[in-house]
Amino acid sequence: MENYDIIKFKDCIIQLNTGLNPRQNFSLGVGNLKYITAKNLNKSGFIDFSKCDSIDKLAKEIIHKRSDI
């Protein structure tokens, strides 16, 4: 993969908190930010970005307020 480093998720996370983010609070498929959830982690500990939904900056702000990631 050109211009990318492949690292395990556990090696790049400092803190991870959980929280519910009901979809009525924001829209998926809008914007260019990746919305990563547990479904995007494979058994080897890598993120499968090909199946990530996308969100915009407003959705990111809403999610961070609710989940504190």
All heavy atoms as TSV, in Angstrom:
chain	resi	resn	atom	element	x	y	z
A	1	MET	N	N	0.848	-1.181	0.000
A	1	MET	CA	C	0.000	0.000	0.000
A	1	MET	C	C	0.891	1.241	0.000
A	1	MET	O	O	1.654	1.454	0.911
A	1	MET	CB	C	-0.903	0.006	1.221
A	1	MET	CG	C	-1.884	-1.137	1.262
A	1	MET	SD	S	-2.928	-1.048	2.712
A	1	MET	CE	C	-4.284	-0.161	2.035
A	2	GLU	N	N	0.731	2.027	-0.958
A	2	GLU	CA	C	1.547	3.210	-1.124
A	2	GLU	C	C	1.080	4.327	-0.186
A	2	GLU	O	O	-0.100	4.601	-0.070
A	2	GLU	CB	C	1.452	3.672	-2.569
A	2	GLU	CG	C	2.432	4.760	-2.904
A	2	GLU	CD	C	2.365	5.121	-4.375
A	2	GLU	OE1	O	2.355	4.197	-5.197
A	2	GLU	OE2	O	2.318	6.318	-4.667
A	3	ASN	N	N	2.017	4.987	0.489
A	3	ASN	CA	C	1.759	6.119	1.380
A	3	ASN	C	C	0.950	5.761	2.613
A	3	ASN	O	O	0.369	6.632	3.250
A	3	ASN	CB	C	1.063	7.263	0.631
A	3	ASN	CG	C	1.921	7.802	-0.492
A	3	ASN	OD1	O	3.140	7.874	-0.363
A	3	ASN	ND2	N	1.301	8.147	-1.594
A	4	TYR	N	N	0.857	4.494	2.971
A	4	TYR	CA	C	0.122	4.080	4.157
A	4	TYR	C	C	0.990	3.168	5.011
A	4	TYR	O	O	1.769	2.377	4.495
A	4	TYR	CB	C	-1.150	3.310	3.794
A	4	TYR	CG	C	-2.189	4.158	3.115
A	4	TYR	CD1	C	-2.294	4.179	1.726
A	4	TYR	CD2	C	-3.070	4.933	3.861
A	4	TYR	CE1	C	-3.260	4.958	1.103
A	4	TYR	CE2	C	-4.032	5.706	3.242
A	4	TYR	CZ	C	-4.130	5.711	1.868
A	4	TYR	OH	O	-5.079	6.478	1.262
A	5	ASP	N	N	0.845	3.300	6.319
A	5	ASP	CA	C	1.450	2.354	7.243
A	5	ASP	C	C	0.346	1.451	7.741
A	5	ASP	O	O	-0.754	1.917	8.043
A	5	ASP	CB	C	2.076	3.076	8.450
A	5	ASP	CG	C	3.283	3.908	8.052
A	5	ASP	OD1	O	4.012	3.501	7.140
A	5	ASP	OD2	O	3.484	4.963	8.676
A	6	ILE	N	N	0.611	0.183	7.830
A	6	ILE	CA	C	-0.367	-0.747	8.375
A	6	ILE	C	C	0.039	-1.045	9.810
A	6	ILE	O	O	1.132	-1.543	10.068
A	6	ILE	CB	C	-0.425	-2.045	7.543
A	6	ILE	CG1	C	-0.887	-1.723	6.123
A	6	ILE	CG2	C	-1.341	-3.059	8.216
A	6	ILE	CD1	C	-0.881	-2.914	5.187
A	7	ILE	N	N	-0.855	-0.672	10.732
A	7	ILE	CA	C	-0.611	-0.926	12.143
A	7	ILE	C	C	-1.870	-1.516	12.766
A	7	ILE	O	O	-2.966	-1.352	12.241
A	7	ILE	CB	C	-0.198	0.356	12.906
A	7	ILE	CG1	C	-1.296	1.411	12.828
A	7	ILE	CG2	C	1.119	0.901	12.374
A	7	ILE	CD1	C	-1.017	2.644	13.680
A	8	LYS	N	N	-1.708	-2.181	13.872
A	8	LYS	CA	C	-2.855	-2.735	14.580
A	8	LYS	C	C	-3.585	-1.623	15.317
A	8	LYS	O	O	-2.980	-0.673	15.800
A	8	LYS	CB	C	-2.418	-3.826	15.545
A	8	LYS	CG	C	-1.994	-5.091	14.833
A	8	LYS	CD	C	-1.881	-6.232	15.783
A	8	LYS	CE	C	-1.612	-7.498	14.977
A	8	LYS	NZ	N	-1.718	-8.679	15.806
A	9	PHE	N	N	-4.896	-1.787	15.400
A	9	PHE	CA	C	-5.750	-0.801	16.069
A	9	PHE	C	C	-5.279	-0.566	17.505
A	9	PHE	O	O	-5.203	0.563	17.965
A	9	PHE	CB	C	-7.190	-1.304	16.029
A	9	PHE	CG	C	-8.216	-0.280	16.399
A	9	PHE	CD1	C	-8.340	0.895	15.688
A	9	PHE	CD2	C	-9.082	-0.505	17.450
A	9	PHE	CE1	C	-9.297	1.842	16.013
A	9	PHE	CE2	C	-10.051	0.420	17.781
A	9	PHE	CZ	C	-10.147	1.591	17.068
A	10	LYS	N	N	-4.947	-1.614	18.211
A	10	LYS	CA	C	-4.519	-1.485	19.607
A	10	LYS	C	C	-3.246	-0.654	19.747
A	10	LYS	O	O	-2.978	-0.096	20.801
A	10	LYS	CB	C	-4.311	-2.860	20.236
A	10	LYS	CG	C	-3.146	-3.623	19.659
A	10	LYS	CD	C	-2.964	-4.934	20.372
A	10	LYS	CE	C	-1.679	-5.602	19.884
A	10	LYS	NZ	N	-1.266	-6.679	20.744
A	11	ASP	N	N	-2.462	-0.541	18.685
A	11	ASP	CA	C	-1.213	0.222	18.729
A	11	ASP	C	C	-1.397	1.711	18.432
A	11	ASP	O	O	-0.442	2.481	18.531
A	11	ASP	CB	C	-0.205	-0.368	17.742
A	11	ASP	CG	C	0.208	-1.783	18.120
A	11	ASP	OD1	O	0.156	-2.113	19.324
A	11	ASP	OD2	O	0.582	-2.555	17.220
A	12	CYS	N	N	-2.610	2.132	18.084
A	12	CYS	CA	C	-2.807	3.549	17.772
A	12	CYS	C	C	-3.908	4.193	18.628
A	12	CYS	O	O	-4.237	5.352	18.439
A	12	CYS	CB	C	-3.114	3.744	16.284
A	12	CYS	SG	S	-4.663	3.010	15.741
A	13	ILE	N	N	-4.462	3.454	19.580
A	13	ILE	CA	C	-5.525	3.975	20.432
A	13	ILE	C	C	-4.962	4.348	21.797
A	13	ILE	O	O	-4.287	3.556	22.440
A	13	ILE	CB	C	-6.646	2.923	20.608
A	13	ILE	CG1	C	-7.318	2.667	19.277
A	13	ILE	CG2	C	-7.654	3.350	21.665
A	13	ILE	CD1	C	-8.002	3.878	18.688
A	14	ILE	N	N	-5.234	5.560	22.232
A	14	ILE	CA	C	-4.852	6.005	23.564
A	14	ILE	C	C	-6.008	5.767	24.524
A	14	ILE	O	O	-5.839	5.271	25.624
A	14	ILE	CB	C	-4.457	7.496	23.551
A	14	ILE	CG1	C	-3.222	7.684	22.687
A	14	ILE	CG2	C	-4.240	8.009	24.965
A	14	ILE	CD1	C	-2.887	9.126	22.416
A	15	GLN	N	N	-7.195	6.123	24.094
A	15	GLN	CA	C	-8.385	5.968	24.929
A	15	GLN	C	C	-9.581	5.719	24.031
A	15	GLN	O	O	-9.701	6.309	22.970
A	15	GLN	CB	C	-8.622	7.231	25.755
A	15	GLN	CG	C	-9.849	7.158	26.626
A	15	GLN	CD	C	-10.054	8.426	27.424
A	15	GLN	OE1	O	-9.210	9.305	27.412
A	15	GLN	NE2	N	-11.152	8.515	28.107
A	16	LEU	N	N	-10.470	4.851	24.486
A	16	LEU	CA	C	-11.675	4.562	23.722
A	16	LEU	C	C	-12.833	4.434	24.698
A	16	LEU	O	O	-12.793	3.618	25.605
A	16	LEU	CB	C	-11.499	3.261	22.929
A	16	LEU	CG	C	-12.679	2.812	22.091
A	16	LEU	CD1	C	-12.925	3.799	20.958
A	16	LEU	CD2	C	-12.421	1.426	21.535
A	17	ASN	N	N	-13.816	5.266	24.528
A	17	ASN	CA	C	-15.026	5.208	25.349
A	17	ASN	C	C	-16.175	4.787	24.466
A	17	ASN	O	O	-16.173	5.035	23.269
A	17	ASN	CB	C	-15.337	6.574	25.961
A	17	ASN	CG	C	-14.274	7.038	26.915
A	17	ASN	OD1	O	-13.308	6.344	27.165
A	17	ASN	ND2	N	-14.444	8.225	27.440
A	18	THR	N	N	-17.161	4.173	25.067
A	18	THR	CA	C	-18.315	3.756	24.286
A	18	THR	C	C	-19.489	4.678	24.553
A	18	THR	O	O	-19.544	5.368	25.566
A	18	THR	CB	C	-18.731	2.314	24.629
A	18	THR	OG1	O	-19.048	2.254	26.017
A	18	THR	CG2	C	-17.622	1.344	24.312
A	19	GLY	N	N	-20.405	4.677	23.642
A	19	GLY	CA	C	-21.610	5.473	23.792
A	19	GLY	C	C	-22.533	5.201	22.629
A	19	GLY	O	O	-22.096	4.841	21.547
A	20	LEU	N	N	-23.809	5.320	22.876
A	20	LEU	CA	C	-24.776	5.130	21.804
A	20	LEU	C	C	-24.900	6.402	20.986
A	20	LEU	O	O	-24.909	7.498	21.535
A	20	LEU	CB	C	-26.138	4.754	22.379
A	20	LEU	CG	C	-26.191	3.429	23.123
A	20	LEU	CD1	C	-27.571	3.230	23.729
A	20	LEU	CD2	C	-25.846	2.269	22.205
A	21	ASN	N	N	-24.976	6.253	19.694
A	21	ASN	CA	C	-25.138	7.381	18.788
A	21	ASN	C	C	-26.308	7.103	17.865
A	21	ASN	O	O	-26.124	6.685	16.724
A	21	ASN	CB	C	-23.851	7.604	17.979
A	21	ASN	CG	C	-22.752	8.150	18.837
A	21	ASN	OD1	O	-22.864	9.249	19.344
A	21	ASN	ND2	N	-21.700	7.383	19.035
A	22	PRO	N	N	-27.521	7.295	18.376
A	22	PRO	CA	C	-28.692	7.018	17.538
A	22	PRO	C	C	-28.642	7.773	16.208
A	22	PRO	O	O	-28.253	8.938	16.160
A	22	PRO	CB	C	-29.862	7.513	18.393
A	22	PRO	CG	C	-29.335	7.495	19.787
A	22	PRO	CD	C	-27.874	7.817	19.670
A	23	ARG	N	N	-29.004	7.087	15.143
A	23	ARG	CA	C	-28.897	7.659	13.807
A	23	ARG	C	C	-29.797	8.874	13.587
A	23	ARG	O	O	-29.588	9.616	12.658
A	23	ARG	CB	C	-29.201	6.600	12.746
A	23	ARG	CG	C	-28.232	5.430	12.768
A	23	ARG	CD	C	-26.782	5.884	12.576
A	23	ARG	NE	N	-25.893	4.759	12.698
A	23	ARG	CZ	C	-25.242	4.431	13.799
A	23	ARG	NH1	N	-25.352	5.151	14.883
A	23	ARG	NH2	N	-24.450	3.382	13.825
A	24	GLN	N	N	-30.798	9.087	14.429
A	24	GLN	CA	C	-31.610	10.294	14.248
A	24	GLN	C	C	-30.804	11.556	14.601
A	24	GLN	O	O	-31.200	12.652	14.273
A	24	GLN	CB	C	-32.914	10.243	15.047
A	24	GLN	CG	C	-32.755	10.373	16.541
A	24	GLN	CD	C	-32.759	9.027	17.252
A	24	GLN	OE1	O	-32.432	8.012	16.661
A	24	GLN	NE2	N	-33.112	9.026	18.511
A	25	ASN	N	N	-29.644	11.386	15.240
A	25	ASN	CA	C	-28.813	12.533	15.614
A	25	ASN	C	C	-27.873	12.988	14.492
A	25	ASN	O	O	-27.319	14.074	14.561
A	25	ASN	CB	C	-27.981	12.208	16.852
A	25	ASN	CG	C	-28.845	12.017	18.083
A	25	ASN	OD1	O	-29.899	12.629	18.224
A	25	ASN	ND2	N	-28.410	11.167	18.976
A	26	PHE	N	N	-27.639	12.143	13.496
A	26	PHE	CA	C	-26.754	12.510	12.384
A	26	PHE	C	C	-27.014	11.574	11.211
A	26	PHE	O	O	-27.701	10.573	11.349
A	26	PHE	CB	C	-25.283	12.450	12.797
A	26	PHE	CG	C	-24.817	11.094	13.230
A	26	PHE	CD1	C	-24.255	10.209	12.328
A	26	PHE	CD2	C	-24.925	10.702	14.556
A	26	PHE	CE1	C	-23.829	8.966	12.730
A	26	PHE	CE2	C	-24.495	9.456	14.960
A	26	PHE	CZ	C	-23.944	8.582	14.052
A	27	SER	N	N	-26.461	11.897	10.047
A	27	SER	CA	C	-26.661	11.090	8.845
A	27	SER	C	C	-25.376	10.387	8.447
A	27	SER	O	O	-24.300	10.986	8.466
A	27	SER	CB	C	-27.107	11.978	7.682
A	27	SER	OG	O	-28.340	12.575	7.960
A	28	LEU	N	N	-25.488	9.135	8.069
A	28	LEU	CA	C	-24.362	8.396	7.518
A	28	LEU	C	C	-24.334	8.606	6.017
A	28	LEU	O	O	-25.351	8.903	5.392
A	28	LEU	CB	C	-24.505	6.903	7.818
A	28	LEU	CG	C	-24.402	6.499	9.284
A	28	LEU	CD1	C	-24.713	5.014	9.441
A	28	LEU	CD2	C	-23.026	6.804	9.836
A	29	GLY	N	N	-23.152	8.458	5.427
A	29	GLY	CA	C	-23.025	8.576	3.976
A	29	GLY	C	C	-22.896	10.004	3.493
A	29	GLY	O	O	-22.937	10.271	2.303
A	30	VAL	N	N	-22.742	10.942	4.415
A	30	VAL	CA	C	-22.596	12.355	4.070
A	30	VAL	C	C	-21.233	12.807	4.598
A	30	VAL	O	O	-20.907	12.562	5.746
A	30	VAL	CB	C	-23.707	13.198	4.738
A	30	VAL	CG1	C	-23.532	14.662	4.413
A	30	VAL	CG2	C	-25.083	12.719	4.306
A	31	GLY	N	N	-20.453	13.447	3.779
A	31	GLY	CA	C	-19.144	13.919	4.219
A	31	GLY	C	C	-18.033	12.955	3.837
A	31	GLY	O	O	-18.263	11.924	3.217
A	32	ASN	N	N	-16.816	13.309	4.243
A	32	ASN	CA	C	-15.665	12.498	3.848
A	32	ASN	C	C	-14.868	11.956	5.034
A	32	ASN	O	O	-13.768	11.483	4.869
A	32	ASN	CB	C	-14.746	13.298	2.919
A	32	ASN	CG	C	-14.209	14.551	3.578
A	32	ASN	OD1	O	-14.573	14.873	4.704
A	32	ASN	ND2	N	-13.352	15.263	2.879
A	33	LEU	N	N	-15.444	12.021	6.242
A	33	LEU	CA	C	-14.789	11.463	7.422
A	33	LEU	C	C	-15.238	10.019	7.605
A	33	LEU	O	O	-16.408	9.698	7.414
A	33	LEU	CB	C	-15.143	12.282	8.665
A	33	LEU	CG	C	-14.789	13.762	8.612
A	33	LEU	CD1	C	-15.345	14.486	9.827
A	33	LEU	CD2	C	-13.286	13.954	8.521
A	34	LYS	N	N	-14.327	9.143	7.978
A	34	LYS	CA	C	-14.662	7.734	8.178
A	34	LYS	C	C	-15.316	7.534	9.545
A	34	LYS	O	O	-14.843	8.043	10.553
A	34	LYS	CB	C	-13.415	6.854	8.085
A	34	LYS	CG	C	-12.761	6.875	6.725
A	34	LYS	CD	C	-13.643	6.218	5.698
A	34	LYS	CE	C	-12.948	6.131	4.353
A	34	LYS	NZ	N	-13.810	5.608	3.318
A	35	TYR	N	N	-16.418	6.794	9.568
A	35	TYR	CA	C	-17.133	6.457	10.794
A	35	TYR	C	C	-16.838	4.990	11.082
A	35	TYR	O	O	-17.389	4.086	10.473
A	35	TYR	CB	C	-18.630	6.695	10.602
A	35	TYR	CG	C	-19.468	6.417	11.819
A	35	TYR	CD1	C	-19.340	7.195	12.965
A	35	TYR	CD2	C	-20.395	5.388	11.833
A	35	TYR	CE1	C	-20.111	6.950	14.085
A	35	TYR	CE2	C	-21.176	5.135	12.950
A	35	TYR	CZ	C	-21.031	5.917	14.073
A	35	TYR	OH	O	-21.799	5.668	15.182
A	36	ILE	N	N	-15.913	4.760	12.001
A	36	ILE	CA	C	-15.427	3.410	12.286
A	36	ILE	C	C	-16.184	2.844	13.477
A	36	ILE	O	O	-16.295	3.484	14.517
A	36	ILE	CB	C	-13.915	3.441	12.589
A	36	ILE	CG1	C	-13.151	4.024	11.399
A	36	ILE	CG2	C	-13.411	2.042	12.931
A	36	ILE	CD1	C	-11.718	4.367	11.714
A	37	THR	N	N	-16.690	1.645	13.309
A	37	THR	CA	C	-17.367	0.936	14.394
A	37	THR	C	C	-16.734	-0.453	14.533
A	37	THR	O	O	-15.851	-0.826	13.750
A	37	THR	CB	C	-18.880	0.786	14.115
A	37	THR	OG1	O	-19.062	-0.012	12.948
A	37	THR	CG2	C	-19.538	2.148	13.917
A	38	ALA	N	N	-17.194	-1.212	15.496
A	38	ALA	CA	C	-16.641	-2.546	15.739
A	38	ALA	C	C	-16.744	-3.436	14.503
A	38	ALA	O	O	-15.886	-4.295	14.285
A	38	ALA	CB	C	-17.352	-3.189	16.914
A	39	LYS	N	N	-17.757	-3.215	13.668
A	39	LYS	CA	C	-17.913	-4.053	12.471
A	39	LYS	C	C	-16.759	-3.871	11.488
A	39	LYS	O	O	-16.553	-4.702	10.618
A	39	LYS	CB	C	-19.242	-3.761	11.767
A	39	LYS	CG	C	-19.284	-2.416	11.076
A	39	LYS	CD	C	-20.590	-2.186	10.364
A	39	LYS	CE	C	-20.552	-0.836	9.661
A	39	LYS	NZ	N	-21.758	-0.521	8.958
A	40	ASN	N	N	-15.993	-2.795	11.647
A	40	ASN	CA	C	-14.883	-2.524	10.743
A	40	ASN	C	C	-13.569	-3.145	11.200
A	40	ASN	O	O	-12.567	-3.052	10.497
A	40	ASN	CB	C	-14.690	-1.025	10.560
A	40	ASN	CG	C	-15.936	-0.348	10.060
A	40	ASN	OD1	O	-16.540	0.440	10.785
A	40	ASN	ND2	N	-16.362	-0.650	8.862
A	41	LEU	N	N	-13.554	-3.776	12.370
A	41	LEU	CA	C	-12.348	-4.434	12.860
A	41	LEU	C	C	-12.376	-5.896	12.459
A	41	LEU	O	O	-13.370	-6.583	12.657
A	41	LEU	CB	C	-12.254	-4.333	14.386
A	41	LEU	CG	C	-12.182	-2.930	14.964
A	41	LEU	CD1	C	-12.200	-2.993	16.475
A	41	LEU	CD2	C	-10.941	-2.217	14.467
A	42	ASN	N	N	-11.257	-6.372	11.915
A	42	ASN	CA	C	-11.217	-7.788	11.566
A	42	ASN	C	C	-10.534	-8.580	12.680
A	42	ASN	O	O	-10.034	-8.014	13.646
A	42	ASN	CB	C	-10.570	-8.020	10.198
A	42	ASN	CG	C	-9.104	-7.674	10.158
A	42	ASN	OD1	O	-8.399	-7.717	11.160
A	42	ASN	ND2	N	-8.619	-7.318	8.980
A	43	LYS	N	N	-10.501	-9.882	12.562
A	43	LYS	CA	C	-9.966	-10.754	13.615
A	43	LYS	C	C	-8.479	-10.560	13.850
A	43	LYS	O	O	-7.965	-10.902	14.898
A	43	LYS	CB	C	-10.268	-12.211	13.297
A	43	LYS	CG	C	-11.740	-12.529	13.393
A	43	LYS	CD	C	-12.020	-13.973	13.078
A	43	LYS	CE	C	-13.518	-14.228	13.172
A	43	LYS	NZ	N	-13.858	-15.608	12.866
A	44	SER	N	N	-7.782	-9.998	12.873
A	44	SER	CA	C	-6.345	-9.755	13.016
A	44	SER	C	C	-6.053	-8.444	13.725
A	44	SER	O	O	-4.905	-8.114	13.972
A	44	SER	CB	C	-5.683	-9.744	11.641
A	44	SER	OG	O	-5.880	-10.972	10.988
A	45	GLY	N	N	-7.094	-7.658	14.007
A	45	GLY	CA	C	-6.909	-6.387	14.695
A	45	GLY	C	C	-6.733	-5.201	13.764
A	45	GLY	O	O	-6.354	-4.125	14.189
A	46	PHE	N	N	-7.025	-5.393	12.484
A	46	PHE	CA	C	-6.890	-4.315	11.514
A	46	PHE	C	C	-8.253	-3.728	11.178
A	46	PHE	O	O	-9.280	-4.395	11.309
A	46	PHE	CB	C	-6.219	-4.824	10.227
A	46	PHE	CG	C	-4.798	-5.252	10.425
A	46	PHE	CD1	C	-4.492	-6.585	10.612
A	46	PHE	CD2	C	-3.776	-4.322	10.447
A	46	PHE	CE1	C	-3.180	-6.985	10.812
A	46	PHE	CE2	C	-2.464	-4.708	10.639
A	46	PHE	CZ	C	-2.162	-6.048	10.826
A	47	ILE	N	N	-8.263	-2.485	10.728
A	47	ILE	CA	C	-9.497	-1.818	10.329
A	47	ILE	C	C	-9.733	-2.039	8.848
A	47	ILE	O	O	-8.847	-1.801	8.029
A	47	ILE	CB	C	-9.430	-0.303	10.616
A	47	ILE	CG1	C	-9.245	-0.043	12.103
A	47	ILE	CG2	C	-10.690	0.404	10.109
A	47	ILE	CD1	C	-8.957	1.407	12.437
A	48	ASP	N	N	-10.934	-2.470	8.500
A	48	ASP	CA	C	-11.323	-2.631	7.103
A	48	ASP	C	C	-12.042	-1.351	6.677
A	48	ASP	O	O	-13.232	-1.198	6.908
A	48	ASP	CB	C	-12.241	-3.844	6.946
A	48	ASP	CG	C	-12.673	-4.068	5.511
A	48	ASP	OD1	O	-12.305	-3.265	4.625
A	48	ASP	OD2	O	-13.397	-5.046	5.272
A	49	PHE	N	N	-11.304	-0.427	6.096
A	49	PHE	CA	C	-11.862	0.864	5.705
A	49	PHE	C	C	-12.828	0.754	4.522
A	49	PHE	O	O	-13.625	1.652	4.298
A	49	PHE	CB	C	-10.752	1.857	5.357
A	49	PHE	CG	C	-10.004	2.358	6.558
A	49	PHE	CD1	C	-8.767	1.841	6.882
A	49	PHE	CD2	C	-10.542	3.347	7.371
A	49	PHE	CE1	C	-8.066	2.297	7.993
A	49	PHE	CE2	C	-9.860	3.804	8.483
A	49	PHE	CZ	C	-8.621	3.276	8.792
A	50	SER	N	N	-12.790	-0.347	3.792
A	50	SER	CA	C	-13.647	-0.474	2.616
A	50	SER	C	C	-15.126	-0.523	2.987
A	50	SER	O	O	-15.978	-0.232	2.159
A	50	SER	CB	C	-13.276	-1.723	1.811
A	50	SER	OG	O	-13.617	-2.904	2.531
A	51	LYS	N	N	-15.442	-0.890	4.212
A	51	LYS	CA	C	-16.841	-0.995	4.642
A	51	LYS	C	C	-17.240	0.107	5.618
A	51	LYS	O	O	-18.297	0.035	6.234
A	51	LYS	CB	C	-17.074	-2.364	5.263
A	51	LYS	CG	C	-16.867	-3.494	4.267
A	51	LYS	CD	C	-17.057	-4.836	4.907
A	51	LYS	CE	C	-16.760	-5.932	3.890
A	51	LYS	NZ	N	-16.767	-7.248	4.506
A	52	CYS	N	N	-16.402	1.127	5.780
A	52	CYS	CA	C	-16.706	2.233	6.695
A	52	CYS	C	C	-17.770	3.142	6.091
A	52	CYS	O	O	-17.767	3.417	4.898
A	52	CYS	CB	C	-15.471	3.084	6.958
A	52	CYS	SG	S	-14.257	2.304	8.017
A	53	ASP	N	N	-18.661	3.607	6.963
A	53	ASP	CA	C	-19.582	4.652	6.551
A	53	ASP	C	C	-18.849	5.982	6.612
A	53	ASP	O	O	-17.769	6.080	7.193
A	53	ASP	CB	C	-20.779	4.703	7.508
A	53	ASP	CG	C	-21.709	3.524	7.315
A	53	ASP	OD1	O	-22.085	3.265	6.165
A	53	ASP	OD2	O	-22.059	2.874	8.313
A	54	SER	N	N	-19.432	7.014	6.025
A	54	SER	CA	C	-18.826	8.344	6.096
A	54	SER	C	C	-19.778	9.293	6.809
A	54	SER	O	O	-20.989	9.093	6.840
A	54	SER	CB	C	-18.492	8.862	4.696
A	54	SER	OG	O	-19.661	8.956	3.919
A	55	ILE	N	N	-19.184	10.314	7.425
A	55	ILE	CA	C	-19.939	11.351	8.135
A	55	ILE	C	C	-19.307	12.703	7.835
A	55	ILE	O	O	-18.187	12.776	7.334
A	55	ILE	CB	C	-19.969	11.109	9.662
A	55	ILE	CG1	C	-18.547	11.041	10.231
A	55	ILE	CG2	C	-20.766	9.863	10.004
A	55	ILE	CD1	C	-18.472	10.958	11.744
A	56	ASP	N	N	-20.016	13.780	8.179
A	56	ASP	CA	C	-19.459	15.119	8.001
A	56	ASP	C	C	-18.981	15.667	9.353
A	56	ASP	O	O	-19.073	14.991	10.376
A	56	ASP	CB	C	-20.473	16.056	7.341
A	56	ASP	CG	C	-21.754	16.210	8.143
A	56	ASP	OD1	O	-21.781	15.885	9.345
A	56	ASP	OD2	O	-22.751	16.676	7.562
A	57	LYS	N	N	-18.455	16.881	9.359
A	57	LYS	CA	C	-17.889	17.476	10.577
A	57	LYS	C	C	-18.941	17.666	11.671
A	57	LYS	O	O	-18.649	17.457	12.845
A	57	LYS	CB	C	-17.217	18.816	10.257
A	57	LYS	CG	C	-15.890	18.690	9.571
A	57	LYS	CD	C	-15.244	20.047	9.410
A	57	LYS	CE	C	-13.868	19.910	8.780
A	57	LYS	NZ	N	-13.157	21.188	8.747
A	58	LEU	N	N	-20.150	18.053	11.297
A	58	LEU	CA	C	-21.209	18.239	12.290
A	58	LEU	C	C	-21.528	16.912	12.977
A	58	LEU	O	O	-21.652	16.853	14.205
A	58	LEU	CB	C	-22.461	18.821	11.648
A	58	LEU	CG	C	-23.654	19.009	12.583
A	58	LEU	CD1	C	-23.309	19.942	13.740
A	58	LEU	CD2	C	-24.843	19.557	11.809
A	59	ALA	N	N	-21.632	15.853	12.211
A	59	ALA	CA	C	-21.889	14.530	12.795
A	59	ALA	C	C	-20.758	14.135	13.733
A	59	ALA	O	O	-20.999	13.584	14.811
A	59	ALA	CB	C	-22.064	13.497	11.696
A	60	LYS	N	N	-19.531	14.410	13.350
A	60	LYS	CA	C	-18.375	14.098	14.203
A	60	LYS	C	C	-18.480	14.830	15.533
A	60	LYS	O	O	-18.239	14.245	16.592
A	60	LYS	CB	C	-17.076	14.477	13.491
A	60	LYS	CG	C	-15.838	14.228	14.314
A	60	LYS	CD	C	-14.601	14.700	13.575
A	60	LYS	CE	C	-13.389	14.673	14.481
A	60	LYS	NZ	N	-12.216	15.267	13.862
A	61	GLU	N	N	-18.863	16.098	15.516
A	61	GLU	CA	C	-19.019	16.861	16.754
A	61	GLU	C	C	-20.107	16.262	17.637
A	61	GLU	O	O	-19.939	16.148	18.848
A	61	GLU	CB	C	-19.336	18.313	16.432
A	61	GLU	CG	C	-18.175	19.071	15.819
A	61	GLU	CD	C	-18.556	20.469	15.343
A	61	GLU	OE1	O	-19.629	20.955	15.727
A	61	GLU	OE2	O	-17.768	21.052	14.582
A	62	ILE	N	N	-21.225	15.871	17.046
A	62	ILE	CA	C	-22.320	15.258	17.794
A	62	ILE	C	C	-21.862	13.936	18.431
A	62	ILE	O	O	-22.106	13.682	19.602
A	62	ILE	CB	C	-23.539	15.028	16.873
A	62	ILE	CG1	C	-24.144	16.363	16.471
A	62	ILE	CG2	C	-24.582	14.145	17.557
A	62	ILE	CD1	C	-25.177	16.277	15.353
A	63	ILE	N	N	-21.193	13.123	17.646
A	63	ILE	CA	C	-20.713	11.825	18.135
A	63	ILE	C	C	-19.729	12.019	19.270
A	63	ILE	O	O	-19.795	11.320	20.292
A	63	ILE	CB	C	-20.079	11.018	16.983
A	63	ILE	CG1	C	-21.172	10.625	15.988
A	63	ILE	CG2	C	-19.333	9.810	17.489
A	63	ILE	CD1	C	-20.645	10.158	14.646
A	64	HIS	N	N	-18.812	12.937	19.137
A	64	HIS	CA	C	-17.808	13.152	20.171
A	64	HIS	C	C	-18.419	13.675	21.457
A	64	HIS	O	O	-17.951	13.345	22.549
A	64	HIS	CB	C	-16.704	14.073	19.665
A	64	HIS	CG	C	-15.746	13.364	18.773
A	64	HIS	ND1	N	-14.460	13.793	18.574
A	64	HIS	CD2	C	-15.875	12.248	18.014
A	64	HIS	CE1	C	-13.846	12.970	17.747
A	64	HIS	NE2	N	-14.686	12.041	17.397
A	65	LYS	N	N	-19.471	14.460	21.369
A	65	LYS	CA	C	-20.158	14.927	22.572
A	65	LYS	C	C	-20.834	13.769	23.290
A	65	LYS	O	O	-20.856	13.691	24.509
A	65	LYS	CB	C	-21.202	15.987	22.223
A	65	LYS	CG	C	-20.618	17.347	21.938
A	65	LYS	CD	C	-21.722	18.330	21.620
A	65	LYS	CE	C	-21.146	19.655	21.170
A	65	LYS	NZ	N	-22.189	20.594	20.762
A	66	ARG	N	N	-21.401	12.836	22.528
A	66	ARG	CA	C	-22.143	11.723	23.108
A	66	ARG	C	C	-21.239	10.592	23.561
A	66	ARG	O	O	-21.543	9.892	24.507
A	66	ARG	CB	C	-23.175	11.200	22.116
A	66	ARG	CG	C	-24.270	12.200	21.802
A	66	ARG	CD	C	-25.295	11.612	20.856
A	66	ARG	NE	N	-25.843	10.358	21.334
A	66	ARG	CZ	C	-26.822	10.240	22.233
A	66	ARG	NH1	N	-27.346	11.318	22.774
A	66	ARG	NH2	N	-27.268	9.060	22.598
A	67	SER	N	N	-20.118	10.378	22.870
A	67	SER	CA	C	-19.283	9.224	23.163
A	67	SER	C	C	-17.944	9.574	23.780
A	67	SER	O	O	-17.291	8.716	24.338
A	67	SER	CB	C	-19.012	8.443	21.873
A	67	SER	OG	O	-20.186	7.977	21.326
A	68	ASP	N	N	-17.519	10.809	23.659
A	68	ASP	CA	C	-16.231	11.255	24.199
A	68	ASP	C	C	-15.082	10.375	23.744
A	68	ASP	O	O	-14.289	9.886	24.512
A	68	ASP	CB	C	-16.299	11.302	25.723
A	68	ASP	CG	C	-15.105	12.060	26.317
A	68	ASP	OD1	O	-14.556	12.936	25.632
A	68	ASP	OD2	O	-14.711	11.761	27.449
A	69	ILE	N	N	-15.000	10.168	22.424
A	69	ILE	CA	C	-13.896	9.365	21.883
A	69	ILE	C	C	-12.716	10.266	21.584
A	69	ILE	O	O	-12.860	11.309	21.022
A	69	ILE	CB	C	-14.347	8.628	20.597
A	69	ILE	CG1	C	-15.404	7.605	20.991
A	69	ILE	CG2	C	-13.177	7.966	19.905
A	69	ILE	CD1	C	-15.962	6.823	19.843
